[in-house]
Amino acid sequence: MTAERVVASQQDTPISLTAFDQQSLENLGVIESGDIAAYTPNLRMNKTPASQNAYGISIRGIASSEPSLAIDPTVGIYIDGIYIGRNSAAAFEIVDMERIEVLRGPQGTLFGRNTTGGAINIVTQKPSGEFGFEQKVTMGERELLRSATSIETPEWSNLSARLSFTHGERGGLVRSAYTGGDLGQYDQQAVRLAVRWTPTERLVADYTFDHFQQDSNTNLSQISFVRPLQLSLGGGQYEQAAAAASPRRSGSLPFIGDGKDQSMEIDGHALTLAWEADSYTLKSISSWREFTNRYASQGFGEFPSDGQTLLSASFDGTTVPAGDFVQMFDSQGFNEHEQWSQEFQVIGALADDRLSYTAGVYFFGEEGRQADPQQFVFPALLALGSLDAGTQAFLCAGDCFGKSIVLNSGANYYEADNDAWALYSQFTYDISPKWAATLGMRWSEDERELRLTNTFDDVGETTLSASDSWSKFNPNLTMTYTASDDLMLYGKIATGYRAGGYNVRATTQTSFEDPVNEENVTSFELGGKSEWMENRVRLNGALFYYEYEDQQVSQFEAGSGGASSKLVNAGESEAWGAELELTVMPTDALLATFSYGYTDLSYNKFITSVSDPITGFPARGEDGEPLTADIANTASTIAGSPKSNASAILQYTFPHMGYGQWIAQFDVAYSGDRTFQTQLNLYDRADSYTLFNARLTLADIPVPHGELSVAAWGRNLGNEKVREFGVDFGALGFAVNTYRELRSVGFDLSYRY
């Protein structure tokens, strides 16, 4: 593993981490980084609504699901050392994965970006210099088809290459209630080229190019609840929404659009140069990446107008013609992002290898823009009730009661330009044969420039600009005690920092121009790694406690101005928890792996505007004004992350037969209750669940050349109805959820030469 930027055993690394090698990834059916979350203590990765490519990620309860370019993720994703700047384009197929490492706790003295929650490090296969060919085909339920092809060239003039291509497609997860067509279907392709040049024994150059393209349908949001107030006021549209609403997973959803109307395209280039001297290595890591996401519709349920109770957006008292379909909430737009980074490292050892070190300088830049105009339905009396009676009568063509109106939010367009610089270092000194001390240091500086075009409540339609910068010094200290070759204990104090940001969906000039403050984490960790019974038992664990200052929390808000996520500083919070991983091999044929994670988060201070979870409206004080108060005792502490998760994997390898070798695997994964917002969470929260999966492989099938295997698999064998994500639209009057795939079965056919 390379969690500390040097090759080392997982058991010798004083970090709470989980690692998956290539065989484990294949046995678990992993093709995206999020597929390993169920088997990793205190890691949560959920795809967000109206997207097949965006993740909400949490490690140890430190969560972020905000996709905007005006705020940084709490968990960093790295592919071959390259930081993936945006979670909104992190859910894509990664070709030729060799291993995945999940590092828990603040990171920054070894990785390019500073993160408060942790890091997910993905390592891909490099050219071996020998000719090779691999082909894998997967087929399964819901018209699932995936083909992956890899070709390696023999080394020629110190050059070797590996070229891989995958194609994947799947039908819908549910049906359209109107057309019967597939909802949630996708088509995708991925290409990866890796080239290695070794002009001398000391110099290695690795270049990679990767491309991913997907066309998909994202109409998977199911209305779970409609609030009684909006239902009583909103007329036909809300009545239809209430009739379609269900707190349980539905097999059909009210969407007309069953085509692939959302596209994502990602391109990346990376060049890593490593020059190895006698006692140190110099490394340069350069990268450039971009993605473009376009969506014709991101809807949350659409219904036909009755021609009488749905007022058009023209504000002249006319109604939407009968039979015309109108979304309860819809956005159409695009998201474009470009990033580049440069990192220089020196890795080495001094004092007869008693002092090892890593030091580096890092630059990261990104530019992006997003247009996200919204159209939605709102009860007319709530939207227009503050106007005089005559104006109401004109706009509603009579009484506003029992009618809804179609509203538009404005341009909702912004541009972002972010830069980050950092200096980092980490030194480990062997005090004695058993004791070692590690000191890490990082200096970070971040700058943001934003331009937002929107219709603001106070200044009307205009373009506003804002900029700010933040900087921070973050140290950490680790003490390691190696009791024997089989037992290592460590204690760690680490600090993490996330730069401040802006609310790009702000509705007033002040709320946009005043940034949220940086957040800071101080983490304390005690851990141990051990092997017993001649390495047949491996037990690793960690206890942690952290204090959070100015935690950045996303709160969803909606009303007559549209829907948005408001970023606020939660004041002070703290958490404690544990991770435990146990691997047992009682016989050469049986392998068992168990994991458990627990996080107990509490807010000590959380002053913010208060929302009423029952009505969805802002709560008001005795003076009738919106209420601002400390909600530390009422805010959800499981927003985005459950208190506990656990998994078990059992694998049995049968004796080799003349026609091959059978390998059976069964795994189970548990996740506790969770919510998706700190306040509005009564109607979209997710209950605990347990998933069962199985795989039966026939490997080493005799063929004249190469290796052939075939496997049958089943996922979610208990047919559990799992809520993937939820959004409560507050004052708009309804809450929605997306769900994971139901039970599916299929087979893999693999050939390697």
C-alpha angles and dihedrals in degrees: 000000000000103000090133094042091258128083108262142146116270088231092058096050116095095216132101100245144147121213131194121195126207095269092049091050091052094048091051093047094241118174099147129044091244092064091078096055095092090060098044122086114244095357121125126180120175130174109236123232121278093020139083092194109047125091132200103207132193133178118184090348093303098126142175131178100156107122099194123116091232095077134044127235119254092222122052122218116204129187112195089337094311115125115230101217102201131046087202088077100031100095100083135120112273112210122219099007112189099180144336125219123194114201117195124209133030114331131192114104091080105023129068097242128045114239131180099206106039143269139273110213116197119191121193130202119274126211111278097203092240129099113263142161130196130182127179128177125189125190127177149143123316090037092294113176128168129171123185122186128182130181126187125197125216115250114275124179089347090306127117131168143192121202121190134180131183133186123191136176137168137180124234129301091215137010133250110255089217107039104018088232126141119276118197097025123147145184119202142171131191131189128188129183120189120185125184123195121188106180091166137013089257102044126069124177120192121188124183134183122189131183130185128182128178136176112193149161113234101181094124102117111120122200106239101177141006117205116241095231095055090041092055092048104034105069125206100352094055092042090056091046091052091049091053094044120105134166088216128069113276126211093217132036133201101255128126093192108084098153129098097267100156124074133189125188124181129183128180139178126189134177123190120187119189124184116187121207126181096274106011144033127222117208137185121193116190126176146169125188137170138179135190122199121186125180128185091194138005100184138172103202132322132213137183118260117245089216093239113058103037114081118207125241092251093087094223101110095263121134131225108264115262113267096024110129117232127186118234085223128358140168129189124188148087143271122209126183137176126184137177133181141183125196131179120194140182119197123182152117136251139183096045089315093302090117117051122180146182122195132170151162120224137192126186127180133177139176128189147154135202135191114196111164113177136212121189146157122251132174106267094223091056093046098044104020094106091062124091119272095255094052091047091051091052097046093045097038087237128336117017092206113107094018137101130207132214110237134187124213099211131246098322090192126150141168125208133196115185131177131183133186128186144175116200140172141172127196127190119193123190101223091182137342088281106030129064133172125207124196121189128187135182136179114198132186124184132186129189132189119186135183117189126189114193146120105271125200093230107033103024125225111349145118118261128192131205137170138177143158137219134192136186143177113219122189130181134187130201129186117197127194118192104198093178142334087282103042131057127170127189143180123203139188114190136171128206135191136196119193121240123261149188138257102242091184094055118147097203134047093240095050090053100042095047106077125210114252126254115269124228132200129194112193131192119194137179117189146162139198123199145165125203142181096032092316093305091118125049120185122181127171146160139195118205142183126183139181120215124205121193092354110198108234126184115221121189116226133179139174141120089325094057134254127310145156112243117206116215137169108247095205110224133358139158138196141188131191150132144242125208129183124180128183120186129184105182091170135012088256102047126066123178127185126187131183136181133181131186131182126178111191126185133177118227094182129009114162113179144123110297123234124200105231092202100052096024091225127116111273115245132215129227090278091058093247124124109280124241114190146143106277095178091122096047106034115107113257094195097060105146095350134061123228091244143014132178141179142186129197122191120188127181124188114203124212114280114267127200091257097044143293126291119221119185123195131183124180137179129195128193130195128183129226118296142174131212101220135034095234116011099057110113097102107031105041119130123235124220117275144182124217126201123201133174139187132189116194131189104200134179094033106181113256130158092251134012132001126300128191138166128197137187117206142181128197129197089007091177089060091233116187101225123187106225098187141345139207125192108202091203113198092018084073109237143079128212138197137193122214136212123243118285123232113322134179132190147134140252127215115195134182127181129183 
